[in-house]
Amino acid sequence: MKNSANARLEALMRRKADLAAALRAEREKQKEIERKDDERLIRIVGRALLAHASQHPDFDLVLRGVLRVAVTSGSAEYNYLRNKRWLP
């Protein structure tokens, strides 16, 4: 009786570990989907903002002002935008 109880307990523990692994994998999969969705949104919005800025000088100035405030000086993003002449 004791052996069958131990065997059942071990089987349940293995099932619990398998379920935990499946849950972790599903969470990672969901995070990847959300990350890709965020990147797509950023690309779409970024293209729209750049297109609008190229045709509206006032908006270009506003966008550059936002970038000056939002992007940390010395960061890789700041250096990239500076090389692209979006920041002074």
N, C-alpha and C positions, 0 to 999 in steps of 0.2 A: 504494500500500500504506500509506504513511504517513497519507494523508487518511482512509482507512477505519479505521485504528487510532485516530486522533484522534476521529473521529465516534463510534466505539464507546465510547471513554473518556468523551466528553462525555455520551453517552446514559446511561452508567452513573452518572455524577456527578449528572445530573438525577434519575435513579431513586433514588439515595441521598438526595438532598434531599427528594424527595417522600415517601420512607419515613420520614425523620426528622420531617417535618411531620405525617405521619399518626400517628406514635408520640407526638409531643407532644400532639396533639389527643386521642388515646385516653387518655393520662395525665391530662389536664385533665378529661376526661369522668369518669374513675374517681374523681378527687378530688372532683368535684361530687357524685357518687353517695354517697361516703363522708361528705361534709359534711352532706348531707340526712339520711342515716341517723343520724349523730350528733345532729343537731338533733331528730329524731323521738324518739330515746332520751331526750334531755334533757327534752323536753316530757312524755313518759310518766312518767318517774321524778319529775320536778318536781311534776306533778299528784298523784301518789301520796303524795309526802312532805308536800305542803301539806294534802291531805285527812286524812292520819294526824295531822299536827300540830294540825289544827283540832279533833280529837276526843280528843287525848291531851296534856294540858298538860305532862307531864314530857318527852314527845318534843319538844314545841314549844320548851322551854328548851334541850334538847340541840341542836336544829336551829339555833336562834339563836346558840348557842355556837360551832357549827361555822362559821356565816357570819361571826362576829366574827373568827375565826382565818383563814379562807380568803379573805376578800375584803379587798383592799388599801384602807386608809383613803385617802380623797381620790379614788379612782377613780370612773369613771362608774357602775360597778356598785354601789359602796358608797353613792354619793349616791342612786341609785335605790332601793336597799333601805332606806336611811334615810328617804326620803320615804314609802315604803310602811310605815314603822314596824316593819321587821324588824331594824333595827340602831339603837342609841342615837345 
